[in-house]
């Protein structure tokens, strides 16, 4: 059976369905017994879905907002 460290190393390939049958079975077997890794995989899937849901094109004015926030942050860091 896989260790948690080995599962983490394969997690992206598992989520992207890029593992062969034997590797998928090993991951699934580990997930049956490891609650922490099940949570980790769910968090990875949520992060993937969130990134995919983001707009491909930046919103109008977002660059100006980023620049303003950077200036404000620099000003806050000055003594």
C-alpha positions as CSV (number, residue, x, y, z in Angstrom):
1,X,0.0,0.0,0.0
2,X,1.1,3.6,-0.7
3,X,2.4,5.8,2.1
4,X,0.8,9.2,2.5
5,X,4.0,10.8,1.1
6,X,3.7,8.6,-2.1
7,X,0.0,9.5,-2.5
8,X,0.8,13.2,-2.3
9,X,3.5,12.7,-5.0
10,X,0.9,11.1,-7.3
11,X,-2.1,13.3,-6.3
12,X,-1.9,15.7,-9.3
13,X,-1.7,12.8,-11.8
14,X,-4.6,11.0,-9.9
15,X,-6.8,14.1,-10.1
16,X,-5.9,14.6,-13.8
17,X,-6.6,11.0,-14.5
18,X,-3.1,10.3,-15.8
19,X,-2.3,7.2,-13.7
20,X,-2.3,3.7,-15.1
21,X,-4.8,1.2,-13.8
22,X,-2.4,-0.3,-11.2
23,X,-1.4,3.2,-9.8
24,X,-5.1,4.2,-9.6
25,X,-5.9,1.1,-7.7
26,X,-3.1,1.7,-5.2
27,X,-4.3,5.3,-4.7
28,X,-7.9,4.3,-4.2
29,X,-6.8,1.6,-1.8
30,X,-4.9,4.1,0.3
31,X,-7.8,6.5,0.2
32,X,-10.1,3.8,1.6
33,X,-8.1,3.7,4.8
34,X,-6.6,7.2,5.1
35,X,-9.1,10.0,6.1
36,X,-6.3,12.7,6.0
37,X,-5.4,11.8,2.4
38,X,-9.1,11.8,1.4
39,X,-9.4,15.3,2.8
40,X,-6.2,16.3,0.9
41,X,-7.5,15.0,-2.4
42,X,-10.8,16.8,-1.9
43,X,-9.0,20.0,-1.2
44,X,-6.9,19.5,-4.3
45,X,-10.0,18.9,-6.4
46,X,-11.7,22.0,-4.9
47,X,-8.6,24.1,-5.7
48,X,-8.5,22.7,-9.3
49,X,-12.2,23.5,-9.8
50,X,-11.7,27.0,-8.4
51,X,-8.8,27.8,-10.7
52,X,-10.8,26.4,-13.7
53,X,-13.8,28.6,-12.8
54,X,-11.6,31.8,-12.8
55,X,-12.0,34.0,-15.9
56,X,-9.3,33.5,-18.6
57,X,-9.1,37.2,-19.3
58,X,-8.4,39.6,-16.4
59,X,-11.3,41.8,-15.4
60,X,-11.1,45.4,-16.6
61,X,-9.3,47.5,-14.1
62,X,-7.7,44.6,-12.2
63,X,-4.2,45.7,-13.2
64,X,-4.8,49.2,-11.9
65,X,-6.1,47.7,-8.6
66,X,-3.1,45.4,-8.3
67,X,-0.7,48.4,-8.8
68,X,-2.6,50.5,-6.2
69,X,-2.5,47.7,-3.7
70,X,1.2,47.2,-4.3
71,X,1.8,51.0,-3.7
72,X,-0.2,50.9,-0.6
73,X,1.7,47.9,0.7
74,X,5.0,49.6,0.0
75,X,3.8,52.7,1.9
76,X,2.7,50.6,4.8
77,X,6.1,48.9,5.1
78,X,8.0,52.2,5.3
79,X,9.0,53.3,8.9
